[in-house]
Amino acid sequence: MARANLRNSEWVHQHRWLTLSVLCVSLLIIILDNTILNIALPTLAKEQAKGGLGASPSQLQWIVDAYTIVFAGLLLSAGSLGDRFGRYRCLVIGLSVFGTGSLLSSFTKSADILIVTRACMGAGGAFIMPSTLSILTNVFTEPRERTKAIGLWAGVAGLAGLGPVVGGLLLSRFWWGSVFLVNVPIVIIGLIGGFFLIPDSRAPSGSKLDPVGALLSVAALGTLLWAVIEGPAHGWESTSILLAFGVGIVLLIVFLAWELSYSSPMLDMRFFQNPRFSAASGAITLTFLALFGMLFLLTQYFQIVLGYSTVKAGVVLLPQAAIMLVLAPLSSVFV
């Protein structure tokens, strides 16, 4: 079946639910990757002779956060690129970059290189996330069906809680690289399914890009996070840490000023004039700070302090996964 067939709107409508399944598979690797890695952190901290990478506490944090910084910094810009040059094309780029980063991460022998490959995965994830949602809203044109589809799409987020369990099972049978290698077949399924089922689309009028805003956001977040992560090692009152905090705050202020003055900002600051939007954004930010901060610490506490196996450490977190899996698809009802 040629991709030309996907230009037929009737064909797209008939196969919209299959298209949604491919979009959900594409989203799944981002969701699982955010939690599956945490269970492998104690293994990565082991010496290479014992099957790890000998990663220090700060390197462990960078392995987790390098992905997040790049993902957050490129997310809105990647969405704009998809609107301008084609959402399917950006999804393919995102899946390819993410799969390549996962493959390289699986076989690296250095914690520092793993940080770099994780950043590569973050870049791929930034292209995948907005593309899946934009394609979904383009394929599902009927409002009621679109709401249901978005609910199912959001329900995939509930599978994030299964990450530690999946990671624990993989680590009990294979080496630590398997938590990254598992992404590769999912990427291949997404690419093959996308070729046959995902139509290409663009925004009627693509918005201007904001590369300056993207660079400033990554630089500000990266500098502030470096100060937080390296503070315990260098000393909170050391010159380098205080300087990093100062530079990070200045970059953040410059970013905000740029976004307020630029005609097509990456992040429209006027949205925050809406108290409901600001309250919701603040609530979800605090929630994820607590959730991922807890996962980072507990997965190590269970294994290093309590002596749990990787599987048991993952199973202990199953109640969280179960609740997320049930409530995520129902979020629109509660709203």
C-alpha angles and dihedrals in degrees: 000000000000122000087239088077089065090068088073106096092204091055090049091051093050092052098038095117092052087049089053090053090056091048090051091050089051091050092046095072091056093048096046094043091059092062108020092070095058093069089055096053096093089050091050089052091059120098116267090248088061095049100271138096100247090241117180121227091260091048090052090055091048091049088058099037101042087071093048097047094052092041093052094042095052100034100094094037090051089052090053091049090053092051090051105038103024133292097230090051091052091047090054091048091048094049092046094049092044092049092048091049090049092050093049091046091054095061104031118125098200133068090215092054089047089057089055094047090048088055087052089054089051090056090052092048091052089061095043100052101056093037093058093050094044092050090047094054090046094050097043104058099162108088097223094047091045091055090051092047092050088049091054091044090052089046089067085067086067088067088068088086090062090062096089091048093049090045092050092052092048093048092049090060107023141028124282092265090070090078087067099034091059088070093064099071090045089053091050091051090049093050094048094043091045092053091059103032112027118084121210119243141168136198113266088241115017114220122238117267122247106208092157091055091048093051093046092050093050092045093048095046093042094050094047092045091049089055092049095046097042095039096092092050098045099031125258092252096047118122095242094053095045090047091050092051090049094048091045093052091047091050090049091052091048089050092052092047091049093049091050093051102037117096094224106026124191087228115027103217091198088076088073090064085078105085093205092054092046093048093048092047091049092048095051091045092054091044094055092043088057095041099049094035088054093048091049092055103033097051088057094041092052094051105032101035104026095032096231119165117245090256094050092047089054095045092053087064094051096100088062090051093048094052093047091048092054100039102040096071089046095052093101090055092053091046 
